[in-house]
Amino acid sequence: MTLTESFALLSFTIFSIADLRYRLVPGIELFFLGTILLTLPATPLQTVVVLLGCAWGIFRNLSGWFTLPLLFSPPAWPVLLTGYGYHKGMVGRADLLAISGLACLFPLPAVLLSLLGLELWRRFWIRRKTGLIPALPGLLLGLLTYLFLQLVLPRS
C-alpha cells in the first residue's frame, strides 16, 4: 500500500467515525490540504484542476463559465458534480472537500467507486434512519472496494 493510499484510508476511517458520531468532520480542511501537498509534485495538472473545481464549488460567486475548461479533465467531473450539489444545498462542504481530496489522490475509477459506495450507503441509511445522511462512511465503503479490487485483480 502506498503512502497516499494509507493516508486516505486512515483519514477516511477517522472521519467516518466522526461523521457518524458527531455529524461533523473536524479536520477535513487539513485532509484536503494534505492531499494537495502530497499530489502536487507528482501530478500537478490533476491537482490544479481538482483544486479549481473545488474552488468553484465553495465560492458561489464564481461564474459557471469558470468550469468550462475543467469539463475537459475527467478527474474534475465528480468534483464539479459535488460542487453543484453543494451550491444547491444537497451535500455539505466536508463532502465536497472529501471528494476533492479523493480526486487528487486516486484515479477516476476510485472516485467513481467511492460515489457508488456513497449511493449504496445512502440507500441503507434511509431504510434505517431519517434525517441527514453522513456521506463519509459511504465514501470509505467505495474506497475500500477500490483498494480491495486493486489487490485481487491482476494488473496488466
Secondary structure, 3 states (H helix, E strand, C coil): CCHHHHHHHHHHHHHHHHHHHHCCCCCHHHHHHHHHHHHCCCCHHHHHHHHHHHHHHHCCCCCHHHHCHHHHCHHHHHHHHHHHHHHCCCCCHHHHHHHHHHHHHCCHHHHHHHHHHHHHHHHHHHHHCCCCCCCHHHHHHHHHHHHHHHHHCCCC
